[in-house]
């Protein structure tokens, strides 16, 4: 028996029902590794495809109102979005499908639209630079009051959420990244989320680094989960997409309205590619996490590395928290490179990146290929990010090949 759910499509008021390929009970009974493959499939009917086709249409036949079940127009809905949105919603533990966007920042913009005019936004001081830039611009225009904080400091987060005086306002939204980009700070998600709800704030968690296979923020109390689908979910560095997931129907309706009116919609072919990439997420995460653990241990022991952040290391400040709220430790490693003789830390880090042959010097993360970059080369990166910090996104290549390339480049720094 399939579960009929209401998917909020079209305008914020328009709805139509569709049948999910896995019932709520089925999805709950299956492991995430199975749901990622099984969710979002077409009906099991004779001669039907096992994968949804790409639907290229700007409009649809219909005689009724959108609320009566008509899709209406391509900005409201596309059948190619549905299976991805269904699968992501079930992976994040939501009873509602997710919402797919044209980019991660389009999803960020939609999520920030939930803040009332003049509201207070509490955000990690180290976050994805695009999110920080967008929030800062909103603050400069006095649309929001922005308070940045060390998200790993629970007391500091609670203080930032509270009113700053008798006539001041409490937070309207708490924005979480855990682990943070790029410093890999770990928040006590349940504690800070509970504190945010106490003052009436909505909680949005960027789960890009962890994916729903490693961390489920909705189960930890978050109201909205955000993904840059470009990264791990799609997994092949060939699409630019974003997504939001919530279990709150009113919030989802507001987000859908924002997407529809502001036009941050996904292309159908990109949505199809993202779903195809999603099918291998469990295998890719398993491989990249295992390799990241070994590489982090070896990097931490290399004399050319000044310091390392990876929550899987027992000495990492976020290790104990990560163990309690994550099902792994991800596959992002950040290191600070020790300055070589006659070079600054930044120049040494750049030299390391240039010396690599297998690791690709490029921005982004979460693809099948291993990427490396010095983060402060981006002008939008917070100045509190060290100049010599290098972020590594571990892919699915052979572990020993990845290490041989790193070791050779690190060893060359002393020459």
C-alpha positions in Angstrom: 0.0 0.0 0.0 1.5 3.4 -1.1 1.1 6.4 1.1 -0.7 9.3 -0.5 1.0 12.5 0.5 0.3 16.1 -0.4 3.1 17.7 -2.3 2.9 21.5 -2.4 3.5 22.5 -6.0 2.6 25.4 -8.2 1.7 28.5 -6.2 1.9 28.5 -2.4 -1.8 27.7 -2.5 -1.8 25.1 -5.3 -1.4 21.5 -4.4 -1.7 18.1 -6.1 -1.3 14.7 -4.6 1.1 12.1 -5.9 2.0 8.6 -4.8 5.5 8.1 -3.3 7.4 5.1 -4.5 8.1 4.1 -0.9 5.6 4.4 1.8 6.5 6.2 5.0 6.5 2.9 6.8 8.7 1.3 4.2 11.2 4.1 4.2 11.4 3.9 8.0 12.0 0.2 7.9 14.8 0.3 5.4 18.4 1.5 5.8 19.4 4.8 4.2 21.7 2.9 1.9 18.6 1.2 0.4 16.4 4.2 0.5 18.9 6.2 -1.6 18.5 3.6 -4.3 14.8 2.7 -4.0 13.1 6.0 -3.3 11.7 8.0 -6.2 11.1 5.2 -8.6 8.2 5.1 -11.2 5.1 2.9 -10.5 5.7 -0.8 -10.9 3.6 -1.3 -14.0 4.2 -3.4 -17.1 6.6 -1.9 -19.6 7.2 1.2 -17.5 10.9 2.4 -17.1 12.7 1.7 -13.9 14.0 5.3 -14.0 11.9 8.5 -14.5 12.6 10.1 -17.9 13.6 13.7 -18.4 10.5 15.8 -19.1 11.3 18.9 -21.2 8.2 21.0 -21.2 7.4 24.6 -20.2 3.7 24.0 -19.7 1.1 21.2 -19.3 -2.4 20.3 -20.4 -4.9 21.1 -17.7 -8.5 22.1 -17.3 -8.7 22.6 -13.5 -7.1 24.9 -11.0 -3.6 24.1 -9.7 -5.1 23.1 -6.4 -7.2 20.6 -8.2 -4.1 18.7 -9.4 -2.9 20.5 -12.5 0.8 21.2 -12.8 0.1 24.2 -14.9 3.5 25.7 -15.8 7.1 24.8 -15.8 8.1 27.3 -13.1 5.6 25.7 -10.8 6.5 22.1 -11.3 8.3 19.5 -13.4 7.9 15.7 -13.2 11.6 15.3 -13.3 12.0 17.1 -10.0 9.5 14.9 -8.2 11.6 11.7 -7.8 14.7 13.6 -6.5 12.6 15.6 -4.1 10.9 12.5 -2.8 14.1 10.6 -2.3 15.9 13.5 -0.5 12.9 14.1 1.8 12.8 10.5 2.8 16.6 10.4 3.3 16.4 13.3 5.7 13.5 11.7 7.6 10.8 14.1 6.4 7.2 13.2 5.7 7.3 15.7 2.9 9.3 15.8 -0.3 12.2 18.3 -0.5 12.4 21.3 -2.8 15.0 21.5 -5.6 16.6 24.8 -6.5 18.8 26.1 -9.3 21.8 26.3 -7.0 22.8 26.0 -3.4 22.7 29.8 -3.0 19.2 29.9 -4.5 18.3 27.5 -1.7 20.1 29.7 0.8 18.2 32.8 -0.4 14.9 31.0 -0.1 15.7 29.8 3.4 16.7 33.3 4.5 13.4 34.6 3.2 11.8 33.0 6.3 13.3 35.7 8.5 10.8 38.5 9.2 11.9 42.1 8.1 14.3 43.4 10.7 14.7 40.0 12.3 17.9 38.7 14.0 20.0 36.1 12.2 22.6 34.2 14.2 25.2 32.5 12.0 28.5 30.7 12.4 31.5 33.0 12.0 33.0 30.3 9.7 30.4 29.3 7.1 30.2 28.8 3.4 31.5 32.2 2.1 28.5 32.7 -0.3 26.1 32.3 2.7 28.1 34.8 4.7 28.2 37.3 1.8 24.4 37.1 1.3 23.7 37.5 5.0 26.2 40.4 5.2 24.5 42.2 2.3 21.1 41.7 4.0 22.5 43.2 7.2 24.1 46.2 5.3 20.6 46.9 3.9 19.2 46.6 7.4 16.9 43.8 6.3 18.3 41.7 9.2 20.5 42.1 12.2 23.4 39.7 11.8 25.2 38.1 14.8 28.1 35.8 14.0 29.4 33.4 16.6 31.7 30.4 17.2 29.1 27.7 16.6 31.1 25.2 18.6 30.8 27.4 21.7 27.3 26.5 23.0 27.3 29.2 25.6 28.2 31.8 23.0 25.5 30.6 20.7 22.9 30.8 23.5 24.1 34.4 24.3 23.8 35.4 20.7 20.3 34.1 20.5 19.1 36.1 23.5 18.1 39.8 23.4 21.0 42.2 23.9 19.1 44.6 26.1 15.6 45.4 27.4 14.4 46.7 24.1 16.4 44.4 21.9 15.2 41.4 19.9 15.8 37.7 20.3 17.0 35.7 17.3 14.5 35.0 14.5 16.7 32.4 12.9 19.7 30.2 13.9 21.8 29.2 10.9 23.9 26.1 11.5 26.8 24.4 9.7 28.2 21.4 11.5 30.9 20.7 10.5 31.6 24.3 9.5 33.1 25.3 6.2 36.1 25.4 6.2 37.2 25.1 9.9 35.3 21.9 10.6 33.8 23.2 13.9 31.2 20.9 15.4 28.1 22.4 17.0 26.1 20.7 19.7 23.1 20.7 17.3 20.5 19.5 19.8 21.5 22.0 22.5 21.7 25.1 20.3 18.5 24.1 18.4 16.6 23.8 21.6 17.9 27.1 22.8 16.8 28.7 19.5 13.3 27.3 19.8 13.1 28.6 23.3 13.4 32.2 22.0 11.1 31.5 19.0 13.8 31.2 16.3 13.6 28.9 13.3 16.6 26.7 12.8 18.2 26.1 9.4 21.0 23.5 9.1 23.3 23.3 6.1 23.9 19.6 5.9 26.1 19.7 2.7 29.3 18.4 4.3 27.6 15.5 6.1 24.8 14.4 3.8 21.7 12.6 5.2 23.7 9.4 5.4 26.0 10.9 8.0 23.7 13.3 9.9 20.0 14.0 10.0 19.4 17.5 11.4 15.6 17.2 11.4 15.9 14.4 13.9 18.2 16.7 16.0 15.6 19.4 16.1 16.3 21.6 13.0 13.3 23.0 11.1 14.9 23.2 7.7 17.8 21.3 6.1 19.8 22.8 3.3 22.0 21.1 0.7 24.2 22.2 -2.1 23.2 19.3 -4.3 26.2 20.2 -6.5 28.4 18.5 -3.9 27.9 15.0 -2.5 24.3 14.4 -3.4 24.9 14.7 -7.2 28.5 13.7 -6.7 30.1 14.1 -10.1 30.9 17.8 -10.4 28.6 18.2 -13.4 25.5 20.0 -12.1 24.8 23.1 -10.0 21.7 22.6 -7.8 20.5 23.2 -4.3 17.7 21.8 -2.1 15.7 22.4 1.1 13.9 19.8 3.2 11.4 20.4 6.1 8.8 18.4 7.9 6.7 21.5 8.5 4.0 21.9 5.9 3.6 25.6 6.5 7.3 26.2 6.2 7.4 24.2 3.0 4.5 26.1 1.5 6.3 29.4 2.2 9.6 28.1 0.7 7.7 26.8 -2.4 6.0 30.2 -2.8 9.4 31.9 -2.7 10.9 29.5 -5.2 7.9 29.9 -7.6 7.8 33.7 -7.4 11.6 34.3 -7.5 12.2 31.6 -10.1 15.1 29.7 -8.5 14.0 26.5 -10.3 16.1 23.6 -11.4 16.5 22.5 -15.0 15.0 19.1 -15.7 18.1 17.6 -17.1 20.2 18.7 -14.1 17.5 17.2 -11.8 17.8 13.9 -13.7 21.6 13.9 -13.4 21.3 14.7 -9.7 19.0 11.7 -9.1 21.3 9.4 -11.0 24.2 10.7 -8.9 22.3 10.2 -5.7 21.9 6.5 -6.4 25.5 5.9 -5.6 25.8 8.2 -2.6 26.1 5.4 0.0 29.0 3.8 -1.9 30.8 7.0 -2.5 30.4 8.2 1.1 31.6 4.8 2.5 34.7 4.9 0.3 35.6 8.6 0.8 35.0 8.5 4.6 37.2 5.5 5.0 40.0 7.1 2.9 39.7 10.4 4.8 40.2 8.7 8.1 43.5 7.1 7.0 44.7 10.2 5.2 43.9 12.4 8.3 46.0 10.1 10.5 48.9 10.2 8.1 48.7 13.9 7.5 48.6 14.7 11.2 51.9 12.8 11.6 53.7 14.6 8.7 56.3 17.3 9.8 55.1 19.6 7.0 51.7 19.9 8.6 51.4 22.5 11.3 47.9 21.5 12.5 44.9 19.4 11.3 41.1 19.5 11.7 39.2 16.3 11.1 36.4 15.2 13.5 37.3 11.6 13.1 40.6 12.1 14.9 40.3 11.5 18.7 42.3 14.7 19.4 40.0 16.9 17.3 38.0 19.3 19.5 34.8 18.2 17.9 35.4 14.5 18.0 33.2 13.6 21.0 30.3 15.6 19.7 30.6 14.2 16.2 30.5 10.7 17.6 27.1 11.4 19.3 25.3 13.1 16.4 26.9 11.8 13.3 27.1 8.3 11.7 30.6 9.0 10.5 33.0 11.9 10.2 32.7 13.0 6.6 35.5 13.2 4.1 36.6 16.8 4.4 40.0 17.4 5.9 41.6 20.8 6.7 45.3 21.3 7.4 47.5 24.3 8.1 50.8 23.9 6.3 54.0 24.8 8.2 55.9 27.6 6.5 58.8 26.4 4.5 62.2 28.1 4.7 62.0 31.6 3.1 58.2 31.3 2.4 55.1 32.5 4.1 52.5 30.1 5.2 50.2 31.1 2.3 53.0 30.7 -0.3 53.9 27.3 1.2 50.3 26.2 1.0 50.2 27.4 -2.7 53.4 25.5 -3.4 51.9 22.3 -2.0 48.8 22.6 -4.1 50.9 23.2 -7.3 53.1 20.2 -6.5 50.2 17.7 -6.6 49.5 15.7 -9.6 46.5 13.5 -8.7 44.7 15.9 -6.4 42.9 18.6 -8.4 43.4 22.2 -7.5 39.9 23.4 -7.7 37.1 24.8 -5.6 34.0 22.8 -4.6 33.9 19.4 -2.9 32.0 16.2 -2.7 32.7 14.8 -6.1 34.2 11.4 -7.1 37.5 13.2 -7.6 39.8 14.5 -4.8 40.1 18.3 -4.7 42.4 20.6 -2.8 42.5 24.4 -2.4 43.9 27.1 -0.2 40.7 28.8 1.1 42.0 32.3 1.7 42.7 32.7 -2.0 39.0 33.7 -2.1 38.5 37.3 -1.2 35.1 36.5 0.4 36.6 34.0 2.8 36.5 35.4 6.4 39.8 36.9 7.5 39.8 34.6 10.6 40.5 31.6 8.3 44.3 31.1 8.4 46.2 32.0 5.2 47.9 28.7 5.2 44.8 26.6 5.6 44.2 24.0 2.9 40.9 22.1 2.5 40.9 18.6 1.1 37.9 16.9 -0.3 38.6 13.2 -0.5 37.2 11.4 -3.5 36.9 7.7 -4.3 40.3 7.1 -5.9 42.7 4.5 -4.5 43.8 5.4 -1.0 47.5 4.7 -1.5 47.6 6.6 -4.8 46.1 9.6 -3.0 48.6 9.4 -0.2 51.6 8.9 -2.4 50.7 12.1 -4.3 50.3 14.0 -1.0 53.4 12.6 0.6 55.6 13.4 -2.4 54.3 17.0 -2.5 54.6 17.5 1.3 58.1 16.1 1.3 59.1 18.5 -1.5 58.3 21.5 0.7 61.4 21.0 2.7 63.6 21.2 -0.4 
